[in-house]
Amino acid sequence: MAVLVLAEHDFGALSASTARIVAAAEQLGPVDLLVAGQGVEAVAAEAAKLAGVEKVLVADSAALSSLSPEPVAALLARLAEPYSHIVAAAAATGRDAIPRLAARLDLMPVTDVVAIHGPTRFDRPIYAGNAIETVSSGQAKQLLTIRASAFRPAASGNNAPINPVDADVAAVARFLAAHRTESDLPELSTAQVVVAGGVSFGSAEKFALVSELAKVLGAAVGATRAAVDAGYAPNDWQVGQTGKIIAPDLYIAIGISGALQHLAGIQGAKKIIAINKDPEAPLMKIADIALVGDLFEVVPELIAGLKR
Ligand SMILES: Cc1cc2nc3c(=O)[nH]c(=O)nc-3n(C[C@H](O)[C@H](O)[C@H](O)COP(=O)(O)OP(=O)(O)OC[C@H]3O[C@@H](n4cnc5c(N)ncnc54)[C@H](O)[C@@H]3O)c2cc1C
């Protein structure tokens, strides 16, 4: 049977996570990709290029203009019948819509999937990522959210047909405004290199050192919850249990102690460099390279060295 994947996008461009979810979903069957929203022609055109997509379904309607979860779940419920799996990224739209869809269909979703062993067997992290459980589902239809960072992206170069679908769903919420963060840095959840800072920077002005280093490396910027709570970094930079889950090739953690809730977000990192004045900090113990020193000396030196 076929798989329906819900595309993540910002109305202008497809999120990088969608290519990863498509690649993951291909393991389950032929993939149809649903682009819901309003004025999403460009997103649909981009979606049609993803390898492995059989067809793109476009639901274009004012009711979907903010992708609020109720109309998205109603739309998915309407389209669900022919699909064995309905899959979304474990990101904003999917996390909101899939549980609501599950309630509508009286099914149990499997969330945060990090590995697929077969059509009904999935791995997902539990206890803040300290253990992985394998779930075997006995349900006729599987509803999944998938951690994009656990999968490689699908290639580009396809030319799948784009089919409009009936997008007549009730808008139960009124969209007021969206506040988007503009950044020329890579997206945190899918970046290959991430530079993150902790509360140790002491102010938003000083935290700018993290962005400066990230810029030199072409990296995304992350932060601890303590740094976010202190107002040094925006909320969407938070990495960890209650923030973003990342899996970069290289993670550079500056002045970060390595609390369990932070480590829950970086378990997929392939190499970790930690900079801390305390060699006993938990993150220093698990880092591939632990650099003991004052970040206000080390980081400017690093930036100057990399620029040379
Ligand atoms: C339910 C719950 C959910 C949570 N979710 C998250 C989450 O998603 N993400 C997250 O990050 N946290 C989360 N937390 C918070 C977490 O427990 C820690 O409080 C937080 O991660 C600590 O952030 P930090 O490393 O910036 O600060 P600290 O723990 O205070 O560490 C600061 C580090 O900086 C070092 N340092 C200080 N000055 C310098 C200097 N000049 N040079 C070099 N090093 C220096 C210190 O030695 C220390 O190791 C959560 C907590 C709870 C209870």
The ligand as an SDF file (V2000), in Angstrom:
LIG
                    3D

 53 58  0  0  0  0  0  0  0  0999 V2000
   11.9390   19.6560   31.9890 C   0  0  0  0  0  0  0  0  0  0  0  0
   13.2340   20.3030   31.5730 C   0  0  0  0  0  0  0  0  0  0  0  0
   13.5120   20.4190   30.2260 C   0  0  0  0  0  0  0  0  0  0  0  0
   14.7080   21.0080   29.8210 C   0  0  0  0  0  0  0  0  0  0  0  0
   14.9900   21.1000   28.4650 N   0  0  0  0  0  0  0  0  0  0  0  0
   16.1820   21.5890   28.0850 C   0  0  0  0  0  0  0  0  0  0  0  0
   16.5480   21.6440   26.7030 C   0  0  0  0  0  0  0  0  0  0  0  0
   15.7770   21.2860   25.8140 O   0  0  0  0  0  0  0  0  0  0  0  0
   17.7690   22.1370   26.3830 N   0  0  0  0  0  0  0  0  0  0  0  0
   18.6790   22.5590   27.3130 C   0  0  0  0  0  0  0  0  0  0  0  0
   19.7840   22.9810   26.9350 O   0  0  0  0  0  0  0  0  0  0  0  0
   18.3630   22.5320   28.6230 N   0  0  0  0  0  0  0  0  0  0  0  0
   17.1310   22.0740   29.0270 C   0  0  0  0  0  0  0  0  0  0  0  0
   16.8210   22.0890   30.3410 N   0  0  0  0  0  0  0  0  0  0  0  0
   17.7360   22.7940   31.2690 C   0  0  0  0  0  0  0  0  0  0  0  0
   18.9420   21.9700   31.6710 C   0  0  0  0  0  0  0  0  0  0  0  0
   18.6210   21.1730   32.7990 O   0  0  0  0  0  0  0  0  0  0  0  0
   20.1240   22.8950   32.0760 C   0  0  0  0  0  0  0  0  0  0  0  0
   19.7000   23.7970   33.0510 O   0  0  0  0  0  0  0  0  0  0  0  0
   20.7110   23.6950   30.9020 C   0  0  0  0  0  0  0  0  0  0  0  0
   20.9540   22.8590   29.8000 O   0  0  0  0  0  0  0  0  0  0  0  0
   22.0030   24.3390   31.3520 C   0  0  0  0  0  0  0  0  0  0  0  0
   22.4220   25.2400   30.3760 O   0  0  0  0  0  0  0  0  0  0  0  0
   23.9400   25.7620   30.3190 P   0  0  0  0  0  0  0  0  0  0  0  0
   24.8320   24.6140   30.0130 O   0  0  0  0  0  0  0  0  0  0  0  0
   23.9260   26.9320   29.4130 O   0  0  0  0  0  0  0  0  0  0  0  0
   24.1680   26.3360   31.7850 O   0  0  0  0  0  0  0  0  0  0  0  0
   24.9900   25.7830   33.0100 P   0  0  0  0  0  0  0  0  0  0  0  0
   24.5490   24.4160   33.3950 O   0  0  0  0  0  0  0  0  0  0  0  0
   24.9470   26.8470   34.0380 O   0  0  0  0  0  0  0  0  0  0  0  0
   26.4750   25.6240   32.4760 O   0  0  0  0  0  0  0  0  0  0  0  0
   27.3050   26.6670   32.1030 C   0  0  0  0  0  0  0  0  0  0  0  0
   28.6590   26.0670   31.7470 C   0  0  0  0  0  0  0  0  0  0  0  0
   29.4900   27.0920   31.2500 O   0  0  0  0  0  0  0  0  0  0  0  0
   30.7880   26.9550   31.7960 C   0  0  0  0  0  0  0  0  0  0  0  0
   31.3900   28.3020   31.7970 N   0  0  0  0  0  0  0  0  0  0  0  0
   31.0340   29.3740   32.5630 C   0  0  0  0  0  0  0  0  0  0  0  0
   31.7770   30.4440   32.2490 N   0  0  0  0  0  0  0  0  0  0  0  0
   32.6430   30.0480   31.2710 C   0  0  0  0  0  0  0  0  0  0  0  0
   33.6600   30.6980   30.5320 C   0  0  0  0  0  0  0  0  0  0  0  0
   33.9510   31.9970   30.7210 N   0  0  0  0  0  0  0  0  0  0  0  0
   34.3670   29.9760   29.6150 N   0  0  0  0  0  0  0  0  0  0  0  0
   34.0890   28.6660   29.4120 C   0  0  0  0  0  0  0  0  0  0  0  0
   33.1330   28.0040   30.0820 N   0  0  0  0  0  0  0  0  0  0  0  0
   32.4080   28.6800   30.9910 C   0  0  0  0  0  0  0  0  0  0  0  0
   30.5780   26.3780   33.1800 C   0  0  0  0  0  0  0  0  0  0  0  0
   31.7310   25.6850   33.6170 O   0  0  0  0  0  0  0  0  0  0  0  0
   29.3820   25.4570   32.9450 C   0  0  0  0  0  0  0  0  0  0  0  0
   29.8150   24.1440   32.5980 O   0  0  0  0  0  0  0  0  0  0  0  0
   15.6220   21.5030   30.7760 C   0  0  0  0  0  0  0  0  0  0  0  0
   15.3250   21.3810   32.1360 C   0  0  0  0  0  0  0  0  0  0  0  0
   14.1440   20.8020   32.5370 C   0  0  0  0  0  0  0  0  0  0  0  0
   13.8630   20.6700   33.9920 C   0  0  0  0  0  0  0  0  0  0  0  0
  1  2  1  0
  2  3  1  0
  2 52  2  0
  3  4  2  0
  4  5  1  0
  4 50  1  0
  5  6  2  0
  6  7  1  0
  6 13  1  0
  7  8  2  0
  7  9  1  0
  9 10  1  0
 10 11  2  0
 10 12  1  0
 12 13  2  0
 13 14  1  0
 14 15  1  0
 14 50  1  0
 15 16  1  0
 16 17  1  0
 16 18  1  0
 18 19  1  0
 18 20  1  0
 20 21  1  0
 20 22  1  0
 22 23  1  0
 23 24  1  0
 24 25  2  0
 24 26  1  0
 24 27  1  0
 27 28  1  0
 28 29  2  0
 28 30  1  0
 28 31  1  0
 31 32  1  0
 32 33  1  0
 33 34  1  0
 33 48  1  0
 34 35  1  0
 35 36  1  0
 35 46  1  0
 36 37  1  0
 36 45  1  0
 37 38  2  0
 38 39  1  0
 39 40  1  0
 39 45  2  0
 40 41  1  0
 40 42  2  0
 42 43  1  0
 43 44  2  0
 44 45  1  0
 46 47  1  0
 46 48  1  0
 48 49  1  0
 50 51  2  0
 51 52  1  0
 52 53  1  0
M  END
$$$$
